[in-house]
């Protein structure tokens, strides 16, 4: 495994930011690390990267303990923090040469050119970082994270501030990197997670509440929502007797009905309509989204 986290605990004062967290990420895998604000995502990523010490637990990167082989593991990790700290008075190319020099990158000039091209900084490379938009600053941050060709890439909100066109380009870049490297990224954009992540780890209140691929997580959601249209005009009160119906809302020309357990509402609605002699015009299950899963697991 490229990343192994076992029984990780981190306290800030008396508050547990991360409480007995365990998971692993293998080489060639892109894992989305999701959670509400304050759930412990950034803290966990900082600990894996070696920037913040843990109170207890074991973190391994490429077979080495982070707290023992700190300098060795840092050389294997590319890290883009959430706040993306940059030297704003440095020029883009100058900054990347500076970072590459720290890592002792061979053929540095060629590598800097490759990174500038890879993240789409060609037209901005001769500007000072302080003069760049937030989106281009994110690109500089991503370039510095991968300039030393790391085995493990940890990205905290990598697409923050990017426009739709930039999003597509950076997603493609991350996907290509993930074919040979290990990528762990945090984001609040669910479409992004479904588009590029092989697996999803969800943390809430400092604890892991899910660890699976998107399709399996959506199948496991313990509720069903059905859209139904009837031939007669009905009120919400008319539908409240449907067995298993928990939540009923009007929507367009029909109704959205949510179950309170893992039941097939279509069957219950059809049978109920038959007893009332109502004609059902439309009856379909609404597709669950990753956002629905996220809300249910972290509410």
FENWO-V741713 format. One record per pair of residues at least 24 apart in sequence whose C-alpha atoms are under 7 Angstrom apart, sorted by the first residue. I is the first residue (numbers start at 1). J is the second residue. If there is no record, write none. Layout:
i=[I & I]
j=[J & J]
This chain:
i=[1 & 1 & 1 & 1 & 2 & 2 & 2 & 2 & 2 & 3 & 3 & 3 & 4 & 4 & 4 & 5 & 5 & 5 & 6 & 6 & 6 & 7 & 7 & 8 & 8 & 8 & 9 & 9 & 9 & 9 & 10 & 10 & 11 & 16 & 17 & 18 & 18 & 19 & 19 & 20 & 21 & 21 & 26 & 27 & 27 & 28 & 28 & 28 & 28 & 28 & 29 & 29 & 29 & 29 & 30 & 30 & 30 & 30 & 30 & 30 & 30 & 31 & 31 & 31 & 31 & 31 & 31 & 31 & 32 & 32 & 32 & 32 & 32 & 32 & 32 & 32 & 33 & 33 & 33 & 33 & 33 & 33 & 34 & 34 & 34 & 34 & 34 & 35 & 35 & 35 & 36 & 39 & 39 & 39 & 39 & 40 & 40 & 42 & 49 & 49 & 49 & 50 & 76 & 76 & 76 & 77 & 77 & 77 & 77 & 78 & 78 & 78 & 78 & 78 & 78 & 79 & 79 & 79 & 79 & 80 & 80 & 80 & 80 & 80 & 80 & 81 & 81 & 82 & 82 & 84 & 88 & 88 & 88 & 89 & 89 & 89 & 90 & 90 & 91 & 91 & 91 & 91 & 92 & 92 & 92 & 92 & 92 & 93 & 93 & 96 & 99 & 100 & 100 & 103 & 105 & 111 & 115 & 115 & 119 & 119 & 134 & 135 & 135 & 151 & 151 & 152 & 152 & 152 & 153 & 153 & 153 & 154 & 154 & 154 & 155 & 155 & 155 & 156 & 156 & 156 & 157 & 157 & 157 & 171 & 190 & 190 & 204 & 209 & 214 & 217 & 218 & 218 & 218 & 218 & 221 & 222 & 222 & 223 & 223 & 223 & 223 & 223 & 224 & 224 & 224 & 225 & 225 & 225 & 225 & 225 & 225 & 226 & 226 & 226 & 226 & 226 & 226 & 226 & 226 & 226 & 227 & 227 & 227 & 227 & 227 & 227 & 227 & 227 & 228 & 228 & 228 & 228 & 228 & 228 & 229 & 229 & 229 & 229 & 229 & 229 & 229 & 230 & 230 & 230 & 230 & 230 & 231 & 231 & 231 & 231 & 232 & 242 & 242 & 242 & 243]
j=[25 & 26 & 27 & 62 & 26 & 27 & 61 & 62 & 182 & 60 & 61 & 62 & 59 & 60 & 61 & 58 & 59 & 60 & 57 & 58 & 59 & 57 & 58 & 56 & 57 & 58 & 54 & 55 & 56 & 57 & 54 & 55 & 55 & 206 & 206 & 206 & 207 & 206 & 207 & 207 & 207 & 208 & 182 & 181 & 182 & 178 & 179 & 180 & 181 & 182 & 178 & 182 & 183 & 198 & 178 & 182 & 183 & 184 & 197 & 198 & 199 & 183 & 184 & 185 & 197 & 198 & 199 & 200 & 184 & 185 & 186 & 193 & 197 & 199 & 200 & 201 & 184 & 185 & 186 & 200 & 201 & 202 & 186 & 187 & 201 & 202 & 203 & 202 & 203 & 204 & 204 & 203 & 204 & 205 & 206 & 205 & 206 & 156 & 74 & 77 & 79 & 74 & 150 & 151 & 152 & 150 & 151 & 152 & 153 & 145 & 146 & 150 & 152 & 153 & 154 & 145 & 153 & 154 & 155 & 141 & 142 & 145 & 154 & 155 & 156 & 155 & 156 & 156 & 157 & 141 & 128 & 129 & 130 & 128 & 129 & 130 & 128 & 129 & 126 & 127 & 128 & 129 & 125 & 126 & 127 & 128 & 129 & 125 & 126 & 144 & 144 & 147 & 148 & 148 & 148 & 147 & 143 & 147 & 143 & 170 & 161 & 161 & 162 & 181 & 182 & 181 & 182 & 183 & 182 & 183 & 184 & 183 & 184 & 185 & 184 & 185 & 186 & 185 & 186 & 187 & 185 & 186 & 187 & 196 & 290 & 291 & 298 & 297 & 290 & 293 & 288 & 289 & 290 & 293 & 293 & 261 & 262 & 258 & 259 & 260 & 261 & 262 & 258 & 259 & 262 & 256 & 257 & 258 & 259 & 285 & 286 & 256 & 257 & 258 & 265 & 266 & 283 & 284 & 285 & 286 & 254 & 255 & 256 & 257 & 283 & 284 & 285 & 286 & 254 & 255 & 256 & 282 & 283 & 284 & 253 & 254 & 255 & 280 & 281 & 282 & 283 & 254 & 278 & 279 & 280 & 281 & 278 & 279 & 280 & 281 & 278 & 268 & 269 & 272 & 268]
